[in-house]
Each structure stands twice: as C-alpha cells, then as structure tokens.
Amino acid sequence: MRSAPDFATACQPGKFGLAGGGLTVGRSGIEQVSDDYPGEAPWPLVGGRLRRVFVDVSGEAFADLAREAAAVFSRQ
C-alpha cells in the first residue's frame, strides 16, 4: 500500500456540493424535521399532493458568517 502524496491546500470556507443540495419539495432528505418520522431516510411525501409551493426571497439576506466559519473549521 502506498501513501498519498503530501501537498499544501488552502481552506475553502464556502459552501458547495456536487449533488445540488438545497431546497427539497415533497421529500425530506438525510435529516428529519421531526423525531416522529418512521424508518430510514429519505422520507417521500406519501398520501398527499403539493398543489403550490411558494418561495419568498424578498426579505433582506442574512448570513451568520461566524457560525458558518465555525462549522467549516469544525470539519477541517
């Protein structure tokens, strides 16, 4: 077995993903929003129909940069 080569990298504190994470509609992803969800993820919407979905982005954007940085550094 060979070791991986050593090299220096810069920290990338931004959020990105290859799977297109973000808003999901009609399905709950990895983390449930309630402990009442039965079984394992993912939890699809069952027995209902989404007729409309509204996303209001008119408010002022807010980013808790200190919290985001702490989360990034905790994964380093």
Buried (B, 14 or more C-beta within 10 A) or exposed (E): EEEEEEEEEEEEEEEEEEEEEEEEEEEBEEEBEEEEEEEEEEBEEEEEEEEEEEEEEEEEEEEEEEEEEEEBEEEE
